[in-house]
């Protein structure tokens, strides 16, 4: 259905790709999750953390 499973709001001076690593633990109950769509700010540390979560 395309509904968001987790949403994060942070301050303007935080980098999205680092700050939103905190959202990954909220996605753990969704064992059928196959894809995370995000813009280029989520490359790097976020991608590594998402791969660790599986």
N, CA, C and O atoms as a Tripos MOL2 file, in Angstrom:
@<TRIPOS>MOLECULE
protein
  216   215    54     0     0
PROTEIN
NO_CHARGES

@<TRIPOS>ATOM
      1 N           0.8160   -1.1930    0.0000 N.3       1 UNK1
      2 CA          0.0000    0.0000    0.0000 C.3       1 UNK1
      3 C           0.8630    1.2620    0.0000 C.2       1 UNK1
      4 O           0.3580    2.3440   -0.2970 O.2       1 UNK1
      5 N           2.1400    1.1470    0.3230 N.am      2 UNK2
      6 CA          3.0160    2.3080    0.3000 C.3       2 UNK2
      7 C           2.9310    3.1880    1.5250 C.2       2 UNK2
      8 O           3.3460    4.3460    1.4770 O.2       2 UNK2
      9 N           2.4050    2.6720    2.6250 N.am      3 UNK3
     10 CA          2.3040    3.4620    3.8510 C.3       3 UNK3
     11 C           3.6570    3.5200    4.5540 C.2       3 UNK3
     12 O           4.3840    2.5270    4.5580 O.2       3 UNK3
     13 N           4.0150    4.6700    5.1550 N.am      4 UNK4
     14 CA          5.2870    4.7550    5.8720 C.3       4 UNK4
     15 C           5.2740    3.8840    7.1250 C.2       4 UNK4
     16 O           4.2750    3.8280    7.8420 O.2       4 UNK4
     17 N           6.3840    3.2110    7.3790 N.am      5 UNK5
     18 CA          6.5000    2.3540    8.5550 C.3       5 UNK5
     19 C           7.1960    3.0530    9.7110 C.2       5 UNK5
     20 O           6.9890    2.6960   10.8710 O.2       5 UNK5
     21 N           8.0190    4.0430    9.4020 N.am      6 UNK6
     22 CA          8.7090    4.8200   10.4310 C.3       6 UNK6
     23 C           8.9760    6.2080    9.8800 C.2       6 UNK6
     24 O           9.3330    6.3580    8.7120 O.2       6 UNK6
     25 N           8.8060    7.2160   10.7090 N.am      7 UNK7
     26 CA          9.0260    8.6030   10.3100 C.3       7 UNK7
     27 C           9.8810    9.2690   11.3740 C.2       7 UNK7
     28 O           9.6530    9.0920   12.5710 O.2       7 UNK7
     29 N          10.8590   10.0310   10.9300 N.am      8 UNK8
     30 CA         11.7160   10.7410   11.8710 C.3       8 UNK8
     31 C          11.7260   12.2250   11.5960 C.2       8 UNK8
     32 O          11.7200   12.6500   10.4410 O.2       8 UNK8
     33 N          11.7400   13.0170   12.6530 N.am      9 UNK9
     34 CA         11.8240   14.4680   12.5480 C.3       9 UNK9
     35 C          13.0180   14.8990   13.3890 C.2       9 UNK9
     36 O          13.1130   14.5690   14.5710 O.2       9 UNK9
     37 N          13.9250   15.6390   12.7640 N.am     10 UNK10
     38 CA         15.1050   16.0980   13.4850 C.3      10 UNK10
     39 C          15.3140   17.5870   13.2430 C.2      10 UNK10
     40 O          14.6070   18.2060   12.4470 O.2      10 UNK10
     41 N          16.2810   18.1440   13.9290 N.am     11 UNK11
     42 CA         16.5740   19.5620   13.7700 C.3      11 UNK11
     43 C          17.2570   19.8060   12.4270 C.2      11 UNK11
     44 O          17.7370   18.8660   11.7930 O.2      11 UNK11
     45 N          17.3000   21.0340   12.0050 N.am     12 UNK12
     46 CA         17.8300   21.3780   10.6900 C.3      12 UNK12
     47 C          19.3370   21.1800   10.5920 C.2      12 UNK12
     48 O          19.8450   20.9570    9.4930 O.2      12 UNK12
     49 N          20.0550   21.2510   11.6800 N.am     13 UNK13
     50 CA         21.5100   21.1540   11.6060 C.3      13 UNK13
     51 C          22.0350   19.7200   11.6760 C.2      13 UNK13
     52 O          23.2490   19.5200   11.6470 O.2      13 UNK13
     53 N          21.1750   18.7330   11.7670 N.am     14 UNK14
     54 CA         21.5880   17.3320   11.7980 C.3      14 UNK14
     55 C          21.5930   16.7640   10.3800 C.2      14 UNK14
     56 O          20.7490   17.1270    9.5610 O.2      14 UNK14
     57 N          22.5200   15.8950   10.0980 N.am     15 UNK15
     58 CA         22.5810   15.2400    8.7920 C.3      15 UNK15
     59 C          21.6000   14.0740    8.7960 C.2      15 UNK15
     60 O          21.6830   13.2010    9.6600 O.2      15 UNK15
     61 N          20.6810   14.0510    7.8490 N.am     16 UNK16
     62 CA         19.6260   13.0390    7.7940 C.3      16 UNK16
     63 C          20.1800   11.6190    7.7900 C.2      16 UNK16
     64 O          19.6810   10.7520    8.5090 O.2      16 UNK16
     65 N          21.1930   11.3840    6.9940 N.am     17 UNK17
     66 CA         21.7350   10.0390    6.8450 C.3      17 UNK17
     67 C          22.3240    9.4710    8.1150 C.2      17 UNK17
     68 O          22.3920    8.2530    8.2730 O.2      17 UNK17
     69 N          22.7520   10.3300    9.0220 N.am     18 UNK18
     70 CA         23.3110    9.8720   10.2950 C.3      18 UNK18
     71 C          22.2280    9.8610   11.3740 C.2      18 UNK18
     72 O          22.1220    8.9080   12.1460 O.2      18 UNK18
     73 N          21.4370   10.9120   11.4210 N.am     19 UNK19
     74 CA         20.4090   11.0410   12.4580 C.3      19 UNK19
     75 C          19.3370    9.9570   12.3560 C.2      19 UNK19
     76 O          18.8590    9.4680   13.3800 O.2      19 UNK19
     77 N          18.9590    9.5820   11.1560 N.am     20 UNK20
     78 CA         17.8480    8.6420   10.9800 C.3      20 UNK20
     79 C          18.2500    7.1760   11.0910 C.2      20 UNK20
     80 O          17.4350    6.2880   10.8420 O.2      20 UNK20
     81 N          19.4950    6.9210   11.4600 N.am     21 UNK21
     82 CA         19.8880    5.5470   11.7920 C.3      21 UNK21
     83 C          19.0420    5.0580   12.9690 C.2      21 UNK21
     84 O          18.7980    3.8620   13.1230 O.2      21 UNK21
     85 N          18.6040    6.0020   13.7890 N.am     22 UNK22
     86 CA         17.7590    5.6770   14.9370 C.3      22 UNK22
     87 C          16.4180    5.0660   14.5220 C.2      22 UNK22
     88 O          15.7660    4.4110   15.3360 O.2      22 UNK22
     89 N          16.0020    5.2680   13.2830 N.am     23 UNK23
     90 CA         14.7240    4.7080   12.8140 C.3      23 UNK23
     91 C          14.8000    3.2170   12.5190 C.2      23 UNK23
     92 O          13.7750    2.5360   12.4920 O.2      23 UNK23
     93 N          15.9950    2.7100   12.2990 N.am     24 UNK24
     94 CA         16.1240    1.3140   11.8630 C.3      24 UNK24
     95 C          15.5710    0.3190   12.8770 C.2      24 UNK24
     96 O          15.0010   -0.6980   12.4820 O.2      24 UNK24
     97 N          15.7220    0.5810   14.1590 N.am     25 UNK25
     98 CA         15.2060   -0.3580   15.1540 C.3      25 UNK25
     99 C          13.6790   -0.4410   15.0990 C.2      25 UNK25
    100 O          13.1040   -1.4600   15.4810 O.2      25 UNK25
    101 N          13.0170    0.6220   14.6270 N.am     26 UNK26
    102 CA         11.5560    0.6020   14.5000 C.3      26 UNK26
    103 C          11.0920   -0.3150   13.3740 C.2      26 UNK26
    104 O           9.9310   -0.7230   13.3400 O.2      26 UNK26
    105 N          12.0020   -0.6410   12.4480 N.am     27 UNK27
    106 CA         11.6380   -1.4820   11.3110 C.3      27 UNK27
    107 C          11.8600   -2.9690   11.5780 C.2      27 UNK27
    108 O          11.4740   -3.8020   10.7580 O.2      27 UNK27
    109 N          12.4710   -3.3130   12.7000 N.am     28 UNK28
    110 CA         12.7650   -4.7140   13.0070 C.3      28 UNK28
    111 C          11.5350   -5.6260   13.0090 C.2      28 UNK28
    112 O          11.6390   -6.7590   12.5390 O.2      28 UNK28
    113 N          10.3870   -5.1940   13.5110 N.am     29 UNK29
    114 CA          9.2190   -6.1090   13.5150 C.3      29 UNK29
    115 C           8.7050   -6.4760   12.1180 C.2      29 UNK29
    116 O           7.9430   -7.4320   11.9750 O.2      29 UNK29
    117 N           9.1100   -5.7320   11.0970 N.am     30 UNK30
    118 CA          8.6060   -5.9670    9.7440 C.3      30 UNK30
    119 C           9.5600   -6.9020    9.0140 C.2      30 UNK30
    120 O          10.4710   -6.4510    8.3200 O.2      30 UNK30
    121 N           9.3460   -8.2080    9.1730 N.am     31 UNK31
    122 CA         10.2590   -9.1930    8.5980 C.3      31 UNK31
    123 C          10.1300   -9.3220    7.0780 C.2      31 UNK31
    124 O          10.9920   -9.9280    6.4410 O.2      31 UNK31
    125 N           9.0890   -8.7730    6.4950 N.am     32 UNK32
    126 CA          8.9070   -8.8520    5.0410 C.3      32 UNK32
    127 C           9.4510   -7.6250    4.3210 C.2      32 UNK32
    128 O           9.3120   -7.5210    3.1030 O.2      32 UNK32
    129 N          10.0640   -6.6970    5.0430 N.am     33 UNK33
    130 CA         10.6130   -5.4900    4.4410 C.3      33 UNK33
    131 C          11.7640   -5.8580    3.5170 C.2      33 UNK33
    132 O          12.7200   -6.5060    3.9430 O.2      33 UNK33
    133 N          11.6800   -5.4540    2.2630 N.am     34 UNK34
    134 CA         12.6960   -5.8210    1.2700 C.3      34 UNK34
    135 C          13.4270   -4.6090    0.7060 C.2      34 UNK34
    136 O          14.4890   -4.7650    0.1030 O.2      34 UNK34
    137 N          12.8830   -3.3980    0.8860 N.am     35 UNK35
    138 CA         13.4610   -2.2310    0.2330 C.3      35 UNK35
    139 C          13.2530   -0.9860    1.0830 C.2      35 UNK35
    140 O          12.1740   -0.7670    1.6330 O.2      35 UNK35
    141 N          14.2920   -0.1830    1.1810 N.am     36 UNK36
    142 CA         14.1950    1.1300    1.8140 C.3      36 UNK36
    143 C          14.4930    2.1550    0.7270 C.2      36 UNK36
    144 O          15.5800    2.1450    0.1490 O.2      36 UNK36
    145 N          13.5420    3.0360    0.4430 N.am     37 UNK37
    146 CA         13.7410    4.0850   -0.5620 C.3      37 UNK37
    147 C          14.0940    5.3840    0.1440 C.2      37 UNK37
    148 O          13.4000    5.8100    1.0670 O.2      37 UNK37
    149 N          15.1830    6.0130   -0.3000 N.am     38 UNK38
    150 CA         15.6160    7.2720    0.2960 C.3      38 UNK38
    151 C          16.4450    8.0560   -0.7140 C.2      38 UNK38
    152 O          16.8790    7.5070   -1.7270 O.2      38 UNK38
    153 N          16.6620    9.3330   -0.4370 N.am     39 UNK39
    154 CA         17.4650   10.1410   -1.3500 C.3      39 UNK39
    155 C          18.9570    9.9990   -1.0200 C.2      39 UNK39
    156 O          19.3210    9.2520   -0.1120 O.2      39 UNK39
    157 N          19.8170   10.7100   -1.7510 N.am     40 UNK40
    158 CA         21.2620   10.5130   -1.6710 C.3      40 UNK40
    159 C          21.8550   10.8020   -0.2940 C.2      40 UNK40
    160 O          22.9510   10.3260   -0.0010 O.2      40 UNK40
    161 N          21.1840   11.5510    0.5450 N.am     41 UNK41
    162 CA         21.7180   11.8600    1.8720 C.3      41 UNK41
    163 C          21.8530   10.6110    2.7320 C.2      41 UNK41
    164 O          22.5750   10.6180    3.7290 O.2      41 UNK41
    165 N          21.1640    9.5410    2.3540 N.am     42 UNK42
    166 CA         21.1800    8.3200    3.1530 C.3      42 UNK42
    167 C          22.2410    7.3230    2.7120 C.2      42 UNK42
    168 O          22.2160    6.1710    3.1440 O.2      42 UNK42
    169 N          23.1610    7.7370    1.8720 N.am     43 UNK43
    170 CA         24.2830    6.8690    1.5100 C.3      43 UNK43
    171 C          25.3120    6.9430    2.6300 C.2      43 UNK43
    172 O          25.2570    7.8470    3.4650 O.2      43 UNK43
    173 N          26.2190    6.0280    2.6540 N.am     44 UNK44
    174 CA         27.2900    6.0640    3.6470 C.3      44 UNK44
    175 C          26.9120    5.3290    4.9190 C.2      44 UNK44
    176 O          26.5870    4.1420    4.8910 O.2      44 UNK44
    177 N          26.9580    6.0490    6.0410 N.am     45 UNK45
    178 CA         26.7360    5.4260    7.3460 C.3      45 UNK45
    179 C          25.3500    4.7970    7.4780 C.2      45 UNK45
    180 O          25.2080    3.7380    8.0890 O.2      45 UNK45
    181 N          24.3390    5.4330    6.9160 N.am     46 UNK46
    182 CA         22.9880    4.8820    6.9970 C.3      46 UNK46
    183 C          22.9050    3.5520    6.2450 C.2      46 UNK46
    184 O          22.3020    2.5950    6.7310 O.2      46 UNK46
    185 N          23.5070    3.5000    5.0730 N.am     47 UNK47
    186 CA         23.4850    2.2700    4.2620 C.3      47 UNK47
    187 C          24.1880    1.1440    4.9910 C.2      47 UNK47
    188 O          23.7000    0.0140    4.9970 O.2      47 UNK47
    189 N          25.3250    1.4290    5.6040 N.am     48 UNK48
    190 CA         26.0630    0.4140    6.3590 C.3      48 UNK48
    191 C          25.2170   -0.0760    7.5350 C.2      48 UNK48
    192 O          25.1430   -1.2790    7.7810 O.2      48 UNK48
    193 N          24.5850    0.8370    8.2560 N.am     49 UNK49
    194 CA         23.7520    0.4530    9.4110 C.3      49 UNK49
    195 C          22.5470   -0.3610    8.9580 C.2      49 UNK49
    196 O          22.1710   -1.3210    9.6310 O.2      49 UNK49
    197 N          21.9330   -0.0030    7.8360 N.am     50 UNK50
    198 CA         20.7760   -0.7440    7.3310 C.3      50 UNK50
    199 C          21.1770   -2.1680    6.9410 C.2      50 UNK50
    200 O          20.4140   -3.1080    7.1630 O.2      50 UNK50
    201 N          22.3590   -2.3300    6.3670 N.am     51 UNK51
    202 CA         22.8350   -3.6700    6.0150 C.3      51 UNK51
    203 C          23.0970   -4.5020    7.2680 C.2      51 UNK51
    204 O          22.8730   -5.7120    7.2590 O.2      51 UNK51
    205 N          23.5660   -3.8750    8.3410 N.am     52 UNK52
    206 CA         23.7910   -4.6020    9.5910 C.3      52 UNK52
    207 C          22.4770   -5.0780   10.2030 C.2      52 UNK52
    208 O          22.4170   -6.1550   10.7970 O.2      52 UNK52
    209 N          21.4290   -4.2740   10.0560 N.am     53 UNK53
    210 CA         20.1110   -4.6750   10.5600 C.3      53 UNK53
    211 C          19.4970   -5.7630    9.7070 C.2      53 UNK53
    212 O          18.6090   -6.4880   10.1560 O.2      53 UNK53
    213 N          19.9690   -5.8780    8.4770 N.am     54 UNK54
    214 CA         19.4490   -6.9150    7.5740 C.3      54 UNK54
    215 C          18.2030   -6.4740    6.9080 C.2      54 UNK54
    216 O          17.6290   -7.2200    6.1160 O.2      54 UNK54
@<TRIPOS>BOND
     1     1     2 1
     2     2     3 1
     3     3     4 2
     4     3     5 am
     5     5     6 1
     6     6     7 1
     7     7     8 2
     8     7     9 am
     9     9    10 1
    10    10    11 1
    11    11    12 2
    12    11    13 am
    13    13    14 1
    14    14    15 1
    15    15    16 2
    16    15    17 am
    17    17    18 1
    18    18    19 1
    19    19    20 2
    20    19    21 am
    21    21    22 1
    22    22    23 1
    23    23    24 2
    24    23    25 am
    25    25    26 1
    26    26    27 1
    27    27    28 2
    28    27    29 am
    29    29    30 1
    30    30    31 1
    31    31    32 2
    32    31    33 am
    33    33    34 1
    34    34    35 1
    35    35    36 2
    36    35    37 am
    37    37    38 1
    38    38    39 1
    39    39    40 2
    40    39    41 am
    41    41    42 1
    42    42    43 1
    43    43    44 2
    44    43    45 am
    45    45    46 1
    46    46    47 1
    47    47    48 2
    48    47    49 am
    49    49    50 1
    50    50    51 1
    51    51    52 2
    52    51    53 am
    53    53    54 1
    54    54    55 1
    55    55    56 2
    56    55    57 am
    57    57    58 1
    58    58    59 1
    59    59    60 2
    60    59    61 am
    61    61    62 1
    62    62    63 1
    63    63    64 2
    64    63    65 am
    65    65    66 1
    66    66    67 1
    67    67    68 2
    68    67    69 am
    69    69    70 1
    70    70    71 1
    71    71    72 2
    72    71    73 am
    73    73    74 1
    74    74    75 1
    75    75    76 2
    76    75    77 am
    77    77    78 1
    78    78    79 1
    79    79    80 2
    80    79    81 am
    81    81    82 1
    82    82    83 1
    83    83    84 2
    84    83    85 am
    85    85    86 1
    86    86    87 1
    87    87    88 2
    88    87    89 am
    89    89    90 1
    90    90    91 1
    91    91    92 2
    92    91    93 am
    93    93    94 1
    94    94    95 1
    95    95    96 2
    96    95    97 am
    97    97    98 1
    98    98    99 1
    99    99   100 2
   100    99   101 am
   101   101   102 1
   102   102   103 1
   103   103   104 2
   104   103   105 am
   105   105   106 1
   106   106   107 1
   107   107   108 2
   108   107   109 am
   109   109   110 1
   110   110   111 1
   111   111   112 2
   112   111   113 am
   113   113   114 1
   114   114   115 1
   115   115   116 2
   116   115   117 am
   117   117   118 1
   118   118   119 1
   119   119   120 2
   120   119   121 am
   121   121   122 1
   122   122   123 1
   123   123   124 2
   124   123   125 am
   125   125   126 1
   126   126   127 1
   127   127   128 2
   128   127   129 am
   129   129   130 1
   130   130   131 1
   131   131   132 2
   132   131   133 am
   133   133   134 1
   134   134   135 1
   135   135   136 2
   136   135   137 am
   137   137   138 1
   138   138   139 1
   139   139   140 2
   140   139   141 am
   141   141   142 1
   142   142   143 1
   143   143   144 2
   144   143   145 am
   145   145   146 1
   146   146   147 1
   147   147   148 2
   148   147   149 am
   149   149   150 1
   150   150   151 1
   151   151   152 2
   152   151   153 am
   153   153   154 1
   154   154   155 1
   155   155   156 2
   156   155   157 am
   157   157   158 1
   158   158   159 1
   159   159   160 2
   160   159   161 am
   161   161   162 1
   162   162   163 1
   163   163   164 2
   164   163   165 am
   165   165   166 1
   166   166   167 1
   167   167   168 2
   168   167   169 am
   169   169   170 1
   170   170   171 1
   171   171   172 2
   172   171   173 am
   173   173   174 1
   174   174   175 1
   175   175   176 2
   176   175   177 am
   177   177   178 1
   178   178   179 1
   179   179   180 2
   180   179   181 am
   181   181   182 1
   182   182   183 1
   183   183   184 2
   184   183   185 am
   185   185   186 1
   186   186   187 1
   187   187   188 2
   188   187   189 am
   189   189   190 1
   190   190   191 1
   191   191   192 2
   192   191   193 am
   193   193   194 1
   194   194   195 1
   195   195   196 2
   196   195   197 am
   197   197   198 1
   198   198   199 1
   199   199   200 2
   200   199   201 am
   201   201   202 1
   202   202   203 1
   203   203   204 2
   204   203   205 am
   205   205   206 1
   206   206   207 1
   207   207   208 2
   208   207   209 am
   209   209   210 1
   210   210   211 1
   211   211   212 2
   212   211   213 am
   213   213   214 1
   214   214   215 1
   215   215   216 2
@<TRIPOS>SUBSTRUCTURE
     1 UNK1         2 RESIDUE 1 A UNK
     2 UNK2         6 RESIDUE 1 A UNK
     3 UNK3        10 RESIDUE 1 A UNK
     4 UNK4        14 RESIDUE 1 A UNK
     5 UNK5        18 RESIDUE 1 A UNK
     6 UNK6        22 RESIDUE 1 A UNK
     7 UNK7        26 RESIDUE 1 A UNK
     8 UNK8        30 RESIDUE 1 A UNK
     9 UNK9        34 RESIDUE 1 A UNK
    10 UNK10       38 RESIDUE 1 A UNK
    11 UNK11       42 RESIDUE 1 A UNK
    12 UNK12       46 RESIDUE 1 A UNK
    13 UNK13       50 RESIDUE 1 A UNK
    14 UNK14       54 RESIDUE 1 A UNK
    15 UNK15       58 RESIDUE 1 A UNK
    16 UNK16       62 RESIDUE 1 A UNK
    17 UNK17       66 RESIDUE 1 A UNK
    18 UNK18       70 RESIDUE 1 A UNK
    19 UNK19       74 RESIDUE 1 A UNK
    20 UNK20       78 RESIDUE 1 A UNK
    21 UNK21       82 RESIDUE 1 A UNK
    22 UNK22       86 RESIDUE 1 A UNK
    23 UNK23       90 RESIDUE 1 A UNK
    24 UNK24       94 RESIDUE 1 A UNK
    25 UNK25       98 RESIDUE 1 A UNK
    26 UNK26      102 RESIDUE 1 A UNK
    27 UNK27      106 RESIDUE 1 A UNK
    28 UNK28      110 RESIDUE 1 A UNK
    29 UNK29      114 RESIDUE 1 A UNK
    30 UNK30      118 RESIDUE 1 A UNK
    31 UNK31      122 RESIDUE 1 A UNK
    32 UNK32      126 RESIDUE 1 A UNK
    33 UNK33      130 RESIDUE 1 A UNK
    34 UNK34      134 RESIDUE 1 A UNK
    35 UNK35      138 RESIDUE 1 A UNK
    36 UNK36      142 RESIDUE 1 A UNK
    37 UNK37      146 RESIDUE 1 A UNK
    38 UNK38      150 RESIDUE 1 A UNK
    39 UNK39      154 RESIDUE 1 A UNK
    40 UNK40      158 RESIDUE 1 A UNK
    41 UNK41      162 RESIDUE 1 A UNK
    42 UNK42      166 RESIDUE 1 A UNK
    43 UNK43      170 RESIDUE 1 A UNK
    44 UNK44      174 RESIDUE 1 A UNK
    45 UNK45      178 RESIDUE 1 A UNK
    46 UNK46      182 RESIDUE 1 A UNK
    47 UNK47      186 RESIDUE 1 A UNK
    48 UNK48      190 RESIDUE 1 A UNK
    49 UNK49      194 RESIDUE 1 A UNK
    50 UNK50      198 RESIDUE 1 A UNK
    51 UNK51      202 RESIDUE 1 A UNK
    52 UNK52      206 RESIDUE 1 A UNK
    53 UNK53      210 RESIDUE 1 A UNK
    54 UNK54      214 RESIDUE 1 A UNK
